[in-house]
Amino acid sequence: MANLDQQLRFAPVSPVRAYERVVEQIEAAVLDGRLGPGEHLPSERELMVQFDVGRSTIREALRVLQSNGLVRSRPGDPRGPQVQPMSSGALEKSMTMLARASALSLAELVQFRMLIEGSANQLAACLRTPEQLAEMEAALEEMRAALDEGFAEFSRADLAFHETVAKATGNTLIQICGAVVRDVVVSLIEDKIAHAPDSRALMLTSLQHHANVLDAVRDGDGERAARLARQSLYDYYAEYVPEEQRAALHPLLY
């Protein structure tokens, strides 16, 4: 491996929120391939010289980069922090924080889930393999078996079914976005559903909806699978969305 000090040079930054500019330059070097997984940044002292900033600025920038999963520092290692392979963990963490923010309404979350789940089922109907279809059928049977075990177990089996469908799309972003919004939506209202007087009836209705969606996926009918998935989510969650906000969900039913 060639000497990174000869290949990679960073530009000085202004002292106002300088650590953000440091982060931006290092992120850019990773994203455009000048720094690859397993390579090391220059030492802390060398970074101070290249960026023309103080030690505290460099340490704050490295703290942010490490928090984002981009680099990792090893205690006692005289070399600079090591660049980590890109992963979906940082995206999932950021999306979870956004989805849980109080600024987002339940209507927005359900609307987004209807979009994601509809698309996931449409793709799964067209792209799924026989093995993936068998996994969906097994997941549906898990939901059926969980009916007598209470809402918590039924909910777990429900989420597993959706994860299996998302996996069949072959799209990592759909899997991440779907998982995040599913978890957040369920966490917001699971207590209300679990203690509803007709919770078993709700579970039976949900099970039938999933069976209908699976039939469409099995038939390779993506449009029907998407429509049924969106309708199922609306029927299950709409009553928990404030009445004045439900109109935002209606365009997705047609």
Stockholm file with secondary structure:
# STOCKHOLM 1.0

chainA/1-254         MANLDQQLRFAPVSPVRAYERVVEQIEAAVLDGRLGPGEHLPSERELMVQFDVGRSTIREALRVLQSNGLVRSRPGDPRGPQVQPMSSGALEKSMTMLARASALSLAELVQFRMLIEGSANQLAACLRTPEQLAEMEAALEEMRAALDEGFAEFSRADLAFHETVAKATGNTLIQICGAVVRDVVVSLIEDKIAHAPDSRALMLTSLQHHANVLDAVRDGDGERAARLARQSLYDYYAEYVPEEQRAALHPLLY
#=GR chainA/1-254 SS CCCHHHHCCCCCCCSTTHHHHHHHHHHHHHHTTSSCTTCBCCCHHHHHHHHTCCHHHHHHHHHHHHHTTSEECCTTCSSCCEECCCCSHHHHHHHHHHHTSTTSCHHHHHHHHHHHHHHHHHHHHHHCCHHHHHHHHHHHHHHHHGGGGCHHHHHHHHHHHHHHHHHHHTCHHHHHHHHHHHHHHHHHHHHHHHTCTTHHHHHHHHHHHHHHHHHHHHHTCHHHHHHHHHHHHHHHHGGGSCGGGGGGTGGGGC
#=GC SS_cons         CCCHHHHCCCCCCCSTTHHHHHHHHHHHHHHTTSSCTTCBCCCHHHHHHHHTCCHHHHHHHHHHHHHTTSEECCTTCSSCCEECCCCSHHHHHHHHHHHTSTTSCHHHHHHHHHHHHHHHHHHHHHHCCHHHHHHHHHHHHHHHHGGGGCHHHHHHHHHHHHHHHHHHHTCHHHHHHHHHHHHHHHHHHHHHHHTCTTHHHHHHHHHHHHHHHHHHHHHTCHHHHHHHHHHHHHHHHGGGSCGGGGGGTGGGGC
//
